[in-house]
Structure formats: structure tokens, C-alpha cells
Amino acid sequence: MASETFEGGPPDEESIEVARVIDRGIREGHAVDLEKLVIEPGKQVWIMFVDVHVLDYDGNLFDAANIGANAAFKTAIVPAKAAGKGEDYPLPVRHQPISITAVKIDGKLLVDPTHDEERVADARLTVATIENGSLCAMQKGLEGAFTLDEVFKVVDMSTKIGAEVRSKL
């Protein structure tokens, strides 16, 4: 019920793409210190899942899900006590990889597209950066293309807007 474009059943191609883009930003941005999730070296580790449940969709699911995952990391607790593995502790967050999505419509770049804007976009580019501005993930979508200058412009916007988003998390 989040959108007329979503259907029940197994994930469709778009859902799989969103999951992979979010996962890539988190993994390649080294959001979590995985060494601190080791219980017993070579034998036991904590496993982490991020499930995104869309309640109302009006576009830009990539960035909304990314921000939701980063917000969840800030409050997540590793339940060590309940598992008999010591005291509970906060999820060891190292970085906040924030993604920014831009679309190209009639030769113009637009950041944070709505559902209607996504439907008429020629091309989409999602760029994730960490605090120092380093790129950690990038995904191009839809049929259209970006010029090299447009890609650099989206990367620059991602760095600036990503810093703003981090300051609000």
C-alpha cells in the first residue's frame, strides 16, 4: 500500500537494485567496524540485517532507505548479554555513508526526485560518500546517459548535501 507501483510477492528488479545500492554504500563506506562484531575469532560473529519497510513512497527510495539505515545504526545495540556473550554495546559505527540521488530530465539535473519526477527521468545517478568526501559507491540507472561534467557535478553535490544530512542525523 506504500505505492501503486509496488506489488506483493518476491522482490522485483527495482527492489533488488535498491537493496544492492544501499548495501554497497554501507559495506564500501565501512559504516560498521566489523572487527568489533567478532565474538570468537574464526568461529563466531554477530550478523547484522537492515530491513526497510516502505510506508509511503513518493520517490527517491535510495536516499530515504540509506538515511534510515544510518539512523538505525546510531541507535542499534548489539544484544551480547541476552546471548551470554558479555555486556550489550552500541553497534560500532565507523562512518556514515550518505547517498544522494540525482536524475536527469530534459538535460537538467535534479536532486531528490519525487515519484513523478522519477517516472519521467532520462537517467539516474546515486552517489554515496563518507565524512571526508571520499566516494564509496555509485550506481547509474535508467536508459539515459550523463556527461562526464554532469557526473562530477553530482559527485560534488553528493559531498555537500551528504555533509548536511550527516549533521542532521
C-alpha contacts under 8 A as a table, 3 or more apart, distances in Angstrom:
res1	aa1	res2	aa2	distance
1	M	4	E	6.87
1	M	6	F	7.40
1	M	55	L	7.48
1	M	56	D	7.65
2	A	6	F	7.08
2	A	54	V	6.07
2	A	55	L	4.95
2	A	56	D	4.27
2	A	57	Y	5.41
3	S	6	F	5.48
3	S	56	D	6.58
3	S	57	Y	5.59
3	S	58	D	7.78
4	E	7	E	7.75
11	P	14	E	7.87
11	P	15	S	5.56
11	P	16	I	6.33
12	D	15	S	5.34
12	D	16	I	6.34
13	E	16	I	5.17
13	E	17	E	6.20
14	E	17	E	5.06
14	E	18	V	6.24
15	S	18	V	5.16
15	S	19	A	6.22
16	I	19	A	5.12
16	I	20	R	6.16
17	E	20	R	5.14
17	E	21	V	6.10
18	V	21	V	5.23
18	V	22	I	6.17
18	V	61	L	7.31
18	V	62	F	5.75
19	A	22	I	5.32
19	A	23	D	6.01
20	R	23	D	5.00
20	R	24	R	5.93
21	V	24	R	5.15
21	V	25	G	6.32
21	V	62	F	7.28
21	V	137	A	7.69
21	V	138	M	7.85
21	V	139	Q	6.84
22	I	25	G	5.33
22	I	26	I	6.32
22	I	62	F	6.82
22	I	65	A	7.15
22	I	66	N	5.75
23	D	26	I	5.19
23	D	27	R	6.01
24	R	27	R	5.18
24	R	28	E	5.69
24	R	29	G	7.81
24	R	136	C	7.97
24	R	137	A	6.23
25	G	28	E	5.43
25	G	29	G	5.48
25	G	97	P	6.01
25	G	98	I	7.59
25	G	99	S	7.39
25	G	128	A	5.93
25	G	129	T	7.95
25	G	136	C	5.98
25	G	137	A	5.15
26	I	29	G	5.21
26	I	30	H	6.12
26	I	31	A	5.29
26	I	32	V	7.79
26	I	96	Q	7.98
26	I	97	P	6.16
27	R	30	H	5.19
27	R	31	A	6.54
27	R	32	V	7.93
28	E	31	A	7.85
28	E	136	C	5.32
28	E	137	A	6.70
29	G	95	H	6.68
29	G	96	Q	7.41
29	G	97	P	5.37
29	G	129	T	7.27
29	G	130	I	6.33
29	G	135	L	8.00
29	G	136	C	5.04
29	G	137	A	7.56
30	H	33	D	6.82
30	H	94	R	6.62
30	H	95	H	6.23
30	H	97	P	7.91
31	A	93	V	5.69
31	A	94	R	5.18
31	A	95	H	4.37
31	A	96	Q	5.67
31	A	97	P	6.42
32	V	91	L	7.35
32	V	92	P	5.64
32	V	93	V	4.47
32	V	94	R	5.30
32	V	95	H	6.93
33	D	36	K	5.74
33	D	37	L	7.29
33	D	92	P	5.46
33	D	93	V	6.08
33	D	94	R	5.81
34	L	37	L	5.17
34	L	38	V	7.12
34	L	92	P	7.84
35	E	38	V	5.62
36	K	92	P	6.66
37	L	45	V	5.64
37	L	46	W	5.22
37	L	47	I	7.78
37	L	92	P	7.94
38	V	41	P	6.12
38	V	44	Q	6.30
38	V	45	V	4.29
38	V	46	W	6.36
39	I	43	K	7.77
39	I	44	Q	5.20
39	I	45	V	5.01
39	I	46	W	6.90
39	I	85	K	7.44
40	E	43	K	5.40
40	E	44	Q	4.93
40	E	45	V	6.77
41	P	44	Q	6.52
41	P	45	V	7.77
50	V	69	A	6.72
52	V	65	A	6.54
52	V	68	G	7.96
52	V	69	A	7.99
54	V	57	Y	6.65
57	Y	61	L	7.34
57	Y	115	H	7.47
58	D	114	T	5.42
58	D	115	H	4.68
58	D	116	D	7.85
59	G	112	D	7.82
59	G	113	P	5.98
59	G	114	T	4.20
59	G	115	H	3.81
59	G	116	D	7.48
59	G	117	E	7.89
59	G	118	E	6.71
60	N	63	D	5.85
60	N	64	A	6.45
60	N	101	T	7.06
60	N	112	D	5.91
60	N	113	P	5.70
60	N	114	T	6.32
60	N	115	H	7.14
60	N	118	E	7.77
61	L	64	A	5.06
61	L	65	A	5.82
62	F	65	A	5.51
62	F	66	N	6.18
62	F	99	S	7.46
62	F	101	T	7.21
62	F	126	T	7.66
63	D	66	N	4.90
63	D	67	I	6.05
63	D	98	I	7.60
63	D	99	S	5.53
63	D	100	I	5.93
63	D	101	T	6.59
63	D	112	D	7.83
64	A	67	I	5.24
64	A	68	G	6.12
65	A	68	G	4.97
65	A	69	A	6.10
66	N	69	A	5.18
66	N	70	N	6.27
66	N	98	I	6.54
66	N	99	S	6.48
67	I	70	N	5.12
67	I	71	A	6.09
67	I	98	I	6.75
67	I	99	S	7.91
68	G	71	A	5.10
68	G	72	A	6.12
69	A	72	A	5.06
69	A	73	F	6.27
70	N	73	F	5.14
70	N	74	K	6.64
70	N	96	Q	6.27
70	N	97	P	7.64
70	N	98	I	7.84
71	A	74	K	5.35
71	A	75	T	7.03
71	A	169	L	6.41
72	A	75	T	5.49
72	A	76	A	5.93
73	F	76	A	5.11
73	F	91	L	6.46
73	F	93	V	6.80
74	K	90	P	7.93
74	K	91	L	7.33
74	K	93	V	7.16
75	T	90	P	7.15
75	T	91	L	7.63
76	A	90	P	5.99
76	A	91	L	5.49
77	I	88	D	6.54
77	I	89	Y	5.57
77	I	90	P	4.37
77	I	91	L	5.35
78	V	88	D	5.54
78	V	89	Y	5.36
78	V	90	P	5.92
78	V	91	L	5.76
79	P	82	A	5.69
79	P	83	A	6.70
79	P	87	E	7.71
79	P	88	D	5.00
79	P	89	Y	7.21
80	A	83	A	5.24
80	A	84	G	6.19
80	A	85	K	4.78
80	A	86	G	5.33
80	A	87	E	5.45
80	A	88	D	4.69
80	A	89	Y	7.29
81	K	84	G	5.02
81	K	85	K	5.70
81	K	86	G	5.13
81	K	87	E	4.80
81	K	88	D	5.36
82	A	85	K	7.58
93	V	96	Q	7.76
95	H	130	I	6.32
95	H	131	E	6.94
96	Q	130	I	5.78
96	Q	131	E	6.77
96	Q	166	R	7.10
97	P	128	A	5.89
97	P	129	T	5.27
97	P	130	I	4.53
97	P	131	E	7.40
97	P	136	C	7.34
98	I	128	A	5.17
98	I	129	T	5.63
98	I	130	I	6.49
98	I	162	G	5.45
98	I	165	V	7.51
98	I	166	R	7.42
99	S	126	T	6.33
99	S	127	V	5.28
99	S	128	A	3.85
99	S	129	T	6.51
99	S	158	S	6.88
99	S	162	G	6.84
100	I	111	V	7.32
100	I	112	D	7.21
100	I	126	T	5.57
100	I	127	V	5.45
100	I	128	A	6.31
100	I	157	M	7.81
100	I	158	S	5.19
100	I	161	I	7.31
100	I	162	G	6.89
101	T	111	V	5.88
101	T	112	D	5.83
101	T	113	P	7.63
101	T	124	R	6.98
101	T	125	L	5.62
101	T	126	T	4.16
101	T	127	V	6.42
101	T	158	S	7.87
102	A	109	L	6.37
102	A	110	L	5.32
102	A	111	V	4.23
102	A	112	D	6.19
102	A	113	P	6.98
102	A	124	R	5.75
102	A	125	L	5.37
102	A	126	T	6.39
102	A	154	V	6.73
103	V	109	L	5.70
103	V	110	L	5.31
103	V	111	V	6.46
103	V	112	D	7.99
103	V	113	P	6.79
103	V	118	E	7.17
103	V	121	A	5.98
103	V	122	D	7.25
103	V	123	A	5.57
103	V	124	R	4.28
103	V	125	L	6.32
104	K	107	G	5.89
104	K	108	K	5.37
104	K	109	L	4.66
104	K	110	L	6.34
104	K	121	A	5.63
104	K	122	D	5.55
104	K	123	A	5.19
104	K	124	R	6.37
104	K	146	F	7.83
105	I	108	K	5.29
105	I	109	L	6.58
105	I	110	L	7.51
105	I	117	E	7.93
105	I	120	V	6.92
105	I	121	A	4.81
105	I	122	D	5.62
105	I	123	A	7.48
106	D	121	A	7.87
106	D	122	D	7.37
109	L	150	E	7.88
110	L	113	P	6.53
113	P	116	D	7.89
113	P	117	E	5.49
113	P	118	E	5.94
114	T	117	E	5.11
114	T	118	E	6.15
115	H	118	E	5.11
115	H	119	R	6.30
116	D	119	R	5.13
116	D	120	V	6.73
117	E	120	V	5.46
117	E	121	A	6.05
118	E	121	A	5.11
121	A	124	R	7.20
121	A	142	L	7.87
122	D	142	L	6.45
122	D	143	E	6.25
122	D	144	G	4.73
122	D	145	A	7.54
123	A	140	K	7.42
123	A	141	G	5.94
123	A	142	L	4.83
123	A	143	E	5.92
123	A	144	G	4.43
123	A	145	A	5.88
123	A	146	F	7.26
124	R	140	K	5.67
124	R	141	G	4.83
124	R	142	L	5.98
124	R	144	G	7.95
125	L	138	M	7.17
125	L	139	Q	5.72
125	L	140	K	4.48
125	L	141	G	6.19
125	L	151	V	7.94
125	L	154	V	7.63
126	T	138	M	5.55
126	T	139	Q	5.16
126	T	140	K	6.45
127	V	135	L	7.26
127	V	136	C	7.89
127	V	137	A	5.86
127	V	138	M	4.49
127	V	139	Q	6.66
127	V	154	V	7.43
127	V	155	V	6.35
127	V	158	S	6.22
128	A	135	L	5.95
128	A	136	C	5.65
128	A	137	A	5.03
128	A	138	M	6.27
128	A	158	S	6.90
128	A	162	G	7.98
129	T	132	N	7.88
129	T	133	G	5.52
129	T	134	S	5.36
129	T	135	L	4.44
129	T	136	C	5.43
129	T	137	A	7.14
129	T	158	S	6.91
129	T	159	T	6.20
129	T	162	G	6.91
130	I	133	G	5.44
130	I	134	S	5.66
130	I	135	L	6.75
130	I	136	C	6.98
130	I	162	G	7.83
131	E	134	S	7.36
131	E	162	G	7.99
131	E	163	A	6.79
133	G	159	T	5.32
135	L	138	M	7.73
146	F	149	D	7.98
146	F	150	E	5.79
146	F	151	V	6.26
147	T	150	E	5.10
147	T	151	V	6.34
148	L	151	V	5.10
148	L	152	F	6.33
149	D	152	F	5.14
149	D	153	K	6.15
150	E	153	K	4.92
150	E	154	V	6.20
151	V	154	V	5.16
151	V	155	V	6.19
152	F	155	V	5.01
152	F	156	D	6.12
153	K	156	D	5.07
153	K	157	M	6.17
154	V	157	M	4.99
154	V	158	S	5.97
155	V	158	S	4.98
155	V	159	T	6.31
156	D	159	T	5.24
156	D	160	K	6.43
157	M	160	K	5.18
157	M	161	I	5.84
157	M	162	G	7.96
158	S	161	I	5.29
158	S	162	G	5.47
159	T	162	G	5.17
159	T	163	A	6.32
160	K	163	A	5.36
160	K	164	E	6.66
161	I	164	E	5.02
161	I	165	V	6.23
162	G	165	V	5.09
162	G	166	R	6.14
163	A	166	R	5.12
163	A	167	S	6.27
164	E	167	S	5.23
164	E	168	K	6.64
165	V	168	K	5.26
165	V	169	L	6.43
166	R	169	L	5.12
